[in-house]
Amino acid sequence: MSLKELTKEQHTNAERQKFVPILMSGEIEVNVYFHYLVNQHACYSALETCQFNLPDDRLKRASAIGKDTEELKLMGPIPNTCYNLEPSTKKYVKYVKNKIKDEDQFLAHVYVRYLGDLRGGQMIAKKVPGKGHYYQFEEPKELAESIYSKLHDSMVDEARLVFDFATDLFKELYERHFSNPKRVRRKST
């Protein structure tokens, strides 16, 4: 079985979180998307400064996410709470800094995060406020191949863990921004 097949349950669970359709709706509020990006920036910064190297430097996302957050700040005031890291992000950053001990572990994170951005991120980019630098890659097919060429099935447990961290972040963001039913924006007909 492939790593994709072995992690399908966790991937599907992440995609089915209530925050994901909001992200994909084309109507996500600037401050909510900003908060999502702040958390993503912390995750990618941790990966991009750890002891292991990405298969290709063009995969790096922290700088692009930083550009997006700067652009969003110009679109209107961002509440102070949107600068806070969610608990799952704090745990993830700590995990990356203290628990990733070998390249295979690291590459499982690259698989879930960067390959996800290369694939699904292309759909998200069309739906979010701003230019979506986060999702812009030079030669995405070549970059995806640079990841695929290093993957093997023994990375499955670590990849599942990364999906679990992502799922937890989606849950937390939904809870923080949309748990009050009056808060959820409805599309007008």
C-alpha angles and dihedrals in degrees: 000000000000125000087250092057093043092054098038094109093053092043092051091047091053092048092050096058114119092242094062098068088048090053090048096043099088088233104080110139117247095241093050092049089046090054090050090051093048088057093044090050091056092050095048094043089055092050094044094051099043123104096269128076129231115246087248128014090223087073092070111122108173094086093046091049088050090055090052094051091049090051092049091052087062091056094067145306116319115210114241091241090065090068091062123103116234118237093253090054092051090050091047094050090048090048093051092048097045110023109039102096105160141033095252091057089049093048091054087061090047089051095053099038108031099032088048089054092048091052113026094023090071090066093044093051091067092053106046132085115265132015097309098228087168090071099042115105133173109235098353095187092055091047092050090052090051087060099040092052091063100045129104136168096256087074091068099103093050092045090051089052091053090052089051091054090050091048091052091052092051090051092049094048091049091049093047097047107023111025090104105076091214089058096061110097116229122212110244117236 
